[in-house]
Amino acid sequence: MPPLFLRLCFSPDGQTLYAGGSALTQSYSATGHAWDMSTRQRRFSFNHLQGPAFDISPDGRWAAMGYRDAVNVIDLQGKPARLPKDSFRSREYFQMLPSRRLRAAGNVTCVAFSPDNRTLVVGGESVGSPVAFWDVPSARRIEGKTWPVATNFPGIANAMVSSAPAFVEWSPDGGRVAMANASQLTIYNWASGSSIEVLWPRAKTFAPTVTNFGVGNVPILAWSPDGQWLFFGGDEVRQWRAQDLKLSRSFGIGGPLAVAPDGKTLATANRSESGDPMGVWLWKIG
Protein backbone atom coordinates (compact mmCIF):
# COMPACT_ATOMS: atom_id res chain seq x y z
CA MET A 1 0.00 0.00 0.00
CA PRO A 2 1.37 3.48 -0.84
CA PRO A 3 2.45 5.68 2.11
CA LEU A 4 -0.20 7.93 3.64
CA PHE A 5 0.92 11.28 5.08
CA LEU A 6 -1.45 13.30 7.24
CA ARG A 7 0.54 16.53 7.52
CA LEU A 8 2.81 18.67 5.33
CA CYS A 9 4.99 21.53 6.66
CA PHE A 10 7.32 23.94 4.83
CA SER A 11 10.60 25.04 6.45
CA PRO A 12 10.92 28.79 7.27
CA ASP A 13 12.86 29.46 4.05
CA GLY A 14 10.47 27.36 1.94
CA GLN A 15 13.31 25.13 0.72
CA THR A 16 12.35 22.01 2.67
CA LEU A 17 8.99 20.22 2.76
CA TYR A 18 8.35 17.98 5.78
CA ALA A 19 5.81 15.14 5.73
CA GLY A 20 4.60 13.21 8.77
CA GLY A 21 1.69 11.80 10.68
CA SER A 22 0.49 8.33 9.75
CA ALA A 23 -2.33 5.84 9.84
CA LEU A 24 -1.47 3.11 12.34
CA THR A 25 -1.20 0.49 9.57
CA GLN A 26 1.41 2.41 7.55
CA SER A 27 5.12 1.66 8.03
CA TYR A 28 6.98 4.04 5.66
CA SER A 29 4.83 7.00 6.70
CA ALA A 30 5.35 6.14 10.39
CA THR A 31 8.49 8.29 10.14
CA GLY A 32 9.07 12.01 9.57
CA HIS A 33 10.57 12.90 6.18
CA ALA A 34 12.26 16.03 4.77
CA TRP A 35 12.48 16.80 1.02
CA ASP A 36 14.53 19.40 -0.85
CA MET A 37 12.09 21.62 -2.80
CA SER A 38 14.64 22.54 -5.48
CA THR A 39 15.90 19.02 -6.28
CA ARG A 40 12.74 17.11 -5.22
CA GLN A 41 15.09 14.65 -3.44
CA ARG A 42 14.76 13.35 0.13
CA ARG A 43 17.19 15.00 2.54
CA PHE A 44 16.63 12.77 5.58
CA SER A 45 14.07 10.85 7.63
CA PHE A 46 13.81 10.94 11.41
CA ASN A 47 12.38 9.32 14.56
CA HIS A 48 9.77 6.59 14.46
CA LEU A 49 6.14 7.70 14.75
CA GLN A 50 2.76 5.98 14.76
CA GLY A 51 -0.06 8.49 15.09
CA PRO A 52 -1.57 11.51 13.34
CA ALA A 53 -0.09 14.36 15.44
CA PHE A 54 2.88 16.07 13.73
CA ASP A 55 4.23 19.62 13.42
CA ILE A 56 7.44 21.58 12.76
CA SER A 57 8.20 24.79 14.72
CA PRO A 58 8.32 27.98 12.60
CA ASP A 59 12.06 28.42 13.23
CA GLY A 60 12.72 24.86 12.03
CA ARG A 61 14.27 23.85 15.38
CA TRP A 62 11.62 21.49 16.75
CA ALA A 63 9.36 18.70 15.54
CA ALA A 64 6.42 17.47 17.62
CA MET A 65 5.11 13.93 17.23
CA GLY A 66 2.12 12.79 19.28
CA TYR A 67 0.81 9.29 19.88
CA ARG A 68 -1.65 7.99 22.50
CA ASP A 69 -1.08 9.97 25.74
CA ALA A 70 2.26 11.59 24.95
CA VAL A 71 4.00 14.06 22.64
CA ASN A 72 7.68 13.78 21.68
CA VAL A 73 9.34 17.17 21.04
CA ILE A 74 12.34 16.45 18.78
CA ASP A 75 15.41 18.68 18.35
CA LEU A 76 15.95 18.80 14.57
CA GLN A 77 19.31 20.51 15.13
CA GLY A 78 20.47 17.98 17.71
CA LYS A 79 23.21 15.41 17.22
CA PRO A 80 21.78 12.11 15.88
CA ALA A 81 22.31 9.01 18.00
CA ARG A 82 24.27 6.14 16.51
CA LEU A 83 21.97 3.49 15.06
CA PRO A 84 22.49 -0.12 16.22
CA LYS A 85 24.15 -2.46 13.73
CA ASP A 86 20.97 -4.54 13.40
CA SER A 87 18.73 -1.50 12.74
CA PHE A 88 16.27 -1.95 9.87
CA ARG A 89 16.48 1.79 9.13
CA SER A 90 18.52 3.07 6.19
CA ARG A 91 21.77 4.55 7.51
CA GLU A 92 21.93 6.71 4.39
CA TYR A 93 18.77 8.67 5.27
CA PHE A 94 17.47 7.89 8.77
CA GLN A 95 18.44 9.93 11.87
CA MET A 96 17.43 9.25 15.50
CA LEU A 97 17.42 12.77 16.97
CA PRO A 98 17.27 13.80 20.68
CA SER A 99 13.76 14.37 22.07
CA ARG A 100 11.71 15.26 25.19
CA ARG A 101 8.45 13.58 26.16
CA LEU A 102 5.31 15.49 27.25
CA ARG A 103 2.52 13.57 28.97
CA ALA A 104 -1.07 14.36 27.91
CA ALA A 105 -4.39 13.82 29.72
CA GLY A 106 -5.84 11.65 26.96
CA ASN A 107 -5.24 10.37 23.42
CA VAL A 108 -3.35 13.01 21.43
CA THR A 109 -4.93 13.81 18.08
CA CYS A 110 -3.04 16.93 16.94
CA VAL A 111 -0.25 19.39 17.83
CA ALA A 112 0.84 22.86 16.63
CA PHE A 113 3.67 25.28 17.49
CA SER A 114 2.95 28.98 18.04
CA PRO A 115 4.59 31.49 15.64
CA ASP A 116 7.16 32.49 18.28
CA ASN A 117 8.14 28.80 18.75
CA ARG A 118 7.51 28.99 22.52
CA THR A 119 4.06 27.44 22.91
CA LEU A 120 2.74 24.06 21.78
CA VAL A 121 -1.00 23.47 21.62
CA VAL A 122 -2.01 19.82 22.00
CA GLY A 123 -5.45 18.60 20.98
CA GLY A 124 -6.92 15.37 22.24
CA GLU A 125 -9.60 13.39 24.02
CA SER A 126 -9.62 14.94 27.49
CA VAL A 127 -12.26 15.96 30.01
CA GLY A 128 -13.08 19.68 30.20
CA SER A 129 -11.13 21.12 27.27
CA PRO A 130 -10.23 19.71 23.83
CA VAL A 131 -6.82 21.45 23.92
CA ALA A 132 -3.89 21.98 26.30
CA PHE A 133 -0.95 24.38 26.02
CA TRP A 134 2.74 23.73 26.81
CA ASP A 135 5.77 26.00 27.14
CA VAL A 136 8.32 24.50 24.73
CA PRO A 137 11.64 25.69 26.31
CA SER A 138 10.72 24.47 29.81
CA ALA A 139 8.50 21.53 28.71
CA ARG A 140 5.93 22.66 31.31
CA ARG A 141 2.16 22.82 30.89
CA ILE A 142 0.66 26.33 30.90
CA GLU A 143 -2.10 26.81 33.49
CA GLY A 144 -4.39 29.63 34.57
CA LYS A 145 -6.15 30.56 31.31
CA THR A 146 -9.67 29.79 30.13
CA TRP A 147 -9.49 27.28 27.27
CA PRO A 148 -12.31 26.16 24.93
CA VAL A 149 -14.81 23.90 26.71
CA ALA A 150 -15.41 20.34 25.54
CA THR A 151 -19.05 20.02 24.48
CA ASN A 152 -21.17 17.25 23.03
CA PHE A 153 -22.63 17.47 19.52
CA PRO A 154 -26.00 16.18 18.20
CA GLY A 155 -25.87 12.59 17.03
CA ILE A 156 -22.56 11.80 18.71
CA ALA A 157 -22.70 9.97 22.02
CA ASN A 158 -19.18 10.39 23.39
CA ALA A 159 -18.50 14.04 24.32
CA MET A 160 -14.74 13.60 24.71
CA VAL A 161 -14.36 11.99 21.27
CA SER A 162 -16.67 14.43 19.47
CA SER A 163 -14.95 17.50 20.91
CA ALA A 164 -11.40 16.28 20.26
CA PRO A 165 -9.96 18.37 17.40
CA ALA A 166 -8.49 16.43 14.50
CA PHE A 167 -6.08 19.31 13.81
CA VAL A 168 -5.18 22.65 15.41
CA GLU A 169 -3.35 25.59 13.84
CA TRP A 170 -2.10 28.95 15.19
CA SER A 171 -2.80 32.16 13.28
CA PRO A 172 0.37 33.86 11.94
CA ASP A 173 0.18 36.58 14.63
CA GLY A 174 -0.16 34.02 17.43
CA GLY A 175 -3.45 35.52 18.62
CA ARG A 176 -5.84 32.79 17.48
CA VAL A 177 -6.01 29.00 17.30
CA ALA A 178 -8.10 27.25 14.65
CA MET A 179 -9.38 23.75 15.38
CA ALA A 180 -11.49 21.18 13.54
CA ASN A 181 -13.48 18.42 15.22
CA ALA A 182 -16.15 15.97 14.10
CA SER A 183 -18.82 18.61 13.59
CA GLN A 184 -17.34 22.02 13.04
CA LEU A 185 -14.50 24.44 12.40
CA THR A 186 -13.62 26.78 15.30
CA ILE A 187 -11.37 29.81 15.71
CA TYR A 188 -10.39 30.44 19.34
CA ASN A 189 -9.05 33.86 20.42
CA TRP A 190 -6.02 33.22 22.66
CA ALA A 191 -6.22 36.60 24.48
CA SER A 192 -9.96 37.07 25.03
CA GLY A 193 -11.12 33.45 25.28
CA SER A 194 -13.89 34.07 22.71
CA SER A 195 -14.50 31.88 19.67
CA ILE A 196 -16.47 31.59 16.41
CA GLU A 197 -17.70 28.33 14.87
CA VAL A 198 -19.18 27.00 11.64
CA LEU A 199 -20.65 23.57 10.88
CA TRP A 200 -19.30 21.50 8.00
CA PRO A 201 -21.17 22.03 4.70
CA ARG A 202 -21.82 18.29 4.31
CA ALA A 203 -23.61 15.84 6.56
CA LYS A 204 -20.73 13.35 6.32
CA THR A 205 -17.93 14.13 8.76
CA PHE A 206 -14.53 12.65 9.49
CA ALA A 207 -13.66 10.70 12.66
CA PRO A 208 -11.26 12.66 14.90
CA THR A 209 -10.00 9.79 17.07
CA VAL A 210 -6.47 8.44 16.71
CA THR A 211 -7.60 4.88 16.04
CA ASN A 212 -10.09 5.91 13.35
CA PHE A 213 -7.82 8.02 11.16
CA GLY A 214 -7.83 6.46 7.72
CA VAL A 215 -7.71 6.98 3.98
CA GLY A 216 -11.16 8.54 3.72
CA ASN A 217 -10.98 10.99 6.62
CA VAL A 218 -7.75 13.01 6.44
CA PRO A 219 -8.26 16.62 7.56
CA ILE A 220 -5.81 19.46 8.10
CA LEU A 221 -5.83 23.22 8.68
CA ALA A 222 -3.54 25.97 7.39
CA TRP A 223 -3.68 29.78 7.64
CA SER A 224 -2.62 32.17 4.90
CA PRO A 225 0.50 34.17 5.95
CA ASP A 226 -1.57 37.34 6.40
CA GLY A 227 -4.07 35.59 8.70
CA GLN A 228 -7.02 36.49 6.47
CA TRP A 229 -7.77 32.99 5.16
CA LEU A 230 -8.09 29.51 6.64
CA PHE A 231 -7.72 26.38 4.50
CA PHE A 232 -9.20 23.02 5.44
CA GLY A 233 -8.38 19.71 3.74
CA GLY A 234 -10.48 16.63 4.37
CA ASP A 235 -13.19 15.25 2.14
CA GLU A 236 -12.49 18.37 0.02
CA VAL A 237 -9.96 21.21 0.32
CA ARG A 238 -11.80 24.47 1.11
CA GLN A 239 -10.84 28.10 1.72
CA TRP A 240 -12.60 30.05 4.52
CA ARG A 241 -12.52 33.77 5.40
CA ALA A 242 -11.08 33.94 8.93
CA GLN A 243 -13.00 37.06 9.91
CA ASP A 244 -16.39 35.32 9.92
CA LEU A 245 -15.67 31.76 8.66
CA LYS A 246 -17.51 32.36 5.38
CA LEU A 247 -16.76 29.71 2.72
CA SER A 248 -14.89 31.31 -0.22
CA ARG A 249 -13.54 28.52 -2.46
CA SER A 250 -13.56 24.74 -2.92
CA PHE A 251 -10.74 22.98 -4.83
CA GLY A 252 -12.50 19.72 -5.73
CA ILE A 253 -9.75 17.54 -4.27
CA GLY A 254 -9.25 16.03 -0.82
CA GLY A 255 -6.27 15.45 1.43
CA PRO A 256 -3.78 17.30 3.72
CA LEU A 257 -2.29 20.63 2.66
CA ALA A 258 0.30 23.34 3.37
CA VAL A 259 0.61 27.01 2.38
CA ALA A 260 4.01 28.30 1.21
CA PRO A 261 5.59 31.12 3.29
CA ASP A 262 4.96 33.68 0.53
CA GLY A 263 1.24 32.82 0.45
CA LYS A 264 1.28 32.16 -3.29
CA THR A 265 1.31 28.36 -3.37
CA LEU A 266 -0.94 25.74 -1.79
CA ALA A 267 0.38 22.16 -1.58
CA THR A 268 -2.11 19.29 -1.30
CA ALA A 269 -1.47 15.55 -0.93
CA ASN A 270 -4.14 13.37 -2.50
CA ARG A 271 -6.12 10.79 -0.60
CA SER A 272 -5.71 7.23 -1.83
CA GLU A 273 -9.08 6.66 -3.49
CA SER A 274 -9.91 4.68 -6.59
CA GLY A 275 -9.08 6.76 -9.66
CA ASP A 276 -7.10 9.42 -7.76
CA PRO A 277 -3.38 9.79 -8.59
CA MET A 278 -1.00 9.68 -5.63
CA GLY A 279 1.39 12.56 -4.92
CA VAL A 280 1.66 16.23 -3.99
CA TRP A 281 -0.17 18.89 -6.04
CA LEU A 282 0.78 22.60 -6.15
CA TRP A 283 -1.90 25.31 -6.60
CA LYS A 284 -1.53 29.06 -7.26
CA ILE A 285 -3.52 31.00 -4.65
CA GLY A 286 -1.88 34.43 -4.71
Number of C-alpha atoms within 10 A of each C-alpha: 8 11 16 27 26 27 26 25 24 23 19 15 12 15 14 21 21 23 24 30 26 27 23 17 14 17 16 17 23 23 21 25 22 21 18 15 15 9 9 11 11 15 17 17 22 21 19 16 23 21 27 32 30 30 26 26 24 20 13 17 14 21 24 25 30 30 21 20 15 17 23 21 23 21 17 19 11 13 11 15 10 10 14 9 8 6 8 9 16 11 14 9 13 20 21 18 16 16 18 12 14 18 15 21 14 18 22 30 29 32 28 26 28 23 17 12 19 14 22 24 21 26 30 31 27 20 17 14 18 26 27 19 20 18 16 19 9 8 16 13 16 13 10 5 11 12 18 20 12 20 16 15 14 8 8 12 10 11 17 20 25 25 31 31 31 30 28 26 24 26 25 19 12 18 15 21 20 23 25 27 25 21 26 17 21 21 25 20 19 18 11 11 12 13 14 14 16 15 14 14 10 8 7 10 15 19 22 27 23 26 14 12 21 19 15 15 19 27 25 23 26 26 24 24 17 12 18 13 19 25 24 25 25 21 20 16 21 19 21 19 16 20 12 11 18 13 16 12 12 15 11 9 18 25 27 27 26 26 25 21 16 12 15 14 17 19 20 22 24 23 25 19 11 6 6 11 12 14 13 13 14 15 12 9 11 9
